[in-house]
Amino acid sequence: MQTLSNMQRNITYQKYLNIVLVLAIFLVYESLSDIYLFLPPFFAVMFVIFINSIKNDDSITLFATSFALMFFEAQKGYVLFSSIVYFTLVYRLLILKMDQYIQCVACTKILMVLLAYVGYYFFSYTLAQTFLLNEPEFSWYVIYYIAVEFFLLLIFKD
């Protein structure tokens, strides 16, 4: 007969196992999205997960999302840790204020998607200009990615 502590430990291990499984699937998907341009890279979804893990003080999910973001940066040729720094700055400077003033869930989600894609492009452009790096490439697929990820975020609840 299992005790209560063993049952609770199994639930915790299942959470870690789920995070590792989702991370592995994401890494394969991210590689495929680099080949097939119609697959969105889920950058805004990672942004929302990153923000929610900070709000919920979930360090395991935050670590897994940070690892996924580093993989994303390596795939796309961005500066290492730039997305993590950008997401943290946006959370501290904008998201905390935005949560106080905007009550519309759909409005918040579209702003977060736009902050993720458009804001990160300008952040990367500023980094490139400041440190004399290669400028990030702009693709018109970004508009498609914004639309797809906005609808995905509308479907799934936080």
N, C-alpha and C positions, 0 to 999 in steps of 0.2 A: 504494500500500500504506500503510495507516494505521500509525502508530507507537503504541507503548503509551501514551504521554502523551495522544494524541488520543482514544484509546478510553476512558481514564479520565476525561477531561474530559467526554465525551459522557454517561457514566454520571452524573456530577455534575449536568449540565444536565437529565438526565431526572428526577433527584430533585427539583430545583427546579420543573420543569414539573409533576410529579405533585402537589407541594404547592400550587402555584397552581391547578391544576385542582380538587383536593379543596376548597380554600378557596372557589373560585367556586361549586361545587356546594353547599357548606354555606351560603353566603350566600343562595342562592335557596331552599334547603330551610328555612332559618331564617325567611325571610319567609313561606313557606307554613305553617310551624308556628304562626305567629301568627294565621293565618286559620283553619286547620283544627286544632282543639284535640286531635284524636286523634293528631296527629304530635308525638312527644316532641321537646323542643328540644335534646337531646343535651348537656345541661349537665354531667352526670356523666361522659360520654365525653370531653368537652373537659377536665374535671378530670384524668382519668387520662392523657390525652395531655400535658397541661401538666406533670404530675408526672414522667412518663416522660422528657419532653424535658429536664427539669432534671437527673434522675438520669443520663441519657446525655450530658449536656452538648451537646445539639443546639440551637444557637441559632436556626437557621432555622425549625425546627418550633416552637420556643418563641415566636418572633416571629409566625408565622402563627397560632398558637393564641391569642396575646394579641390580635391583630387580630380574630379571630373572637369572642373574648370581649367586646371593645369593641362589636362589632356587636350581639351578644346583649344587652348592657346598653342600648344605644340602642333596640333593638326593644321590650324589656320595660319600659323606663322606670326602670332602676336608675341609681345614681350611677356616673359614669365612673370606670374603673379599680378599682371596688370588688371585682369578682370576681378580678382579678389580685392585688390586695393580700390578699384572703381566701385564695386558693389558695396564695400564697407563705407566709403565716402558718401555714396548716394544714400545709404541707410541713415548715416549719422546726420547728414545735412538736409535731406529732402523727405525721406519716407516718414520719419518721426513727425515732421510737421504736416505732411500730407494726410496721415492717419487722423490727425486732430481736426482738419478742416473739411475733408472730403468724405461724405457718407455714402456716395453712390459706388456700389461694388464694381459695376461695369466700367465706370469712369476711372476708378483706381487701377483696374487691371489693364486698361488700354494705356494709361500713363506709365505703368510699370513696364509694359512691353516696349513702348517708345523710349523710355529711359534706358532700357537694356540695350536695344539695338542702336538707336540714333545717338544716345549719350555716350555709349562705349566707343562708337566710331569717332566722335569728336575728342573723347579722352585719348584714344590711341593716336589720333592725328596730332594732338597737342604734345603727347610724349615724343612722337617722331620729330616734330619741329624743335622741341626743346633739346633733345639728346642726339640730333642729327641721325636719326634712324630712317629706315625705309617707311614711306607713308603707307597707311593701310589702303587696300584696294576697295573701291566701292562697287557693288554689284546691284543691279536692279532686282535681283532675286530677294533682296532684303525686304522689299514691300510685300512680296508673297509670304515670306517667313513671318513678318509682323502679323499679317492677316490670319495665317494658320495658327500661330501660337496664341493670338488673342482669343480665337474661338475655342482652342483647347483649354485655355485658362477659364473661359466662361463655363465650359461644360463641367470641368472638375472643380470641386470646392477645395478651399485651403485646408 
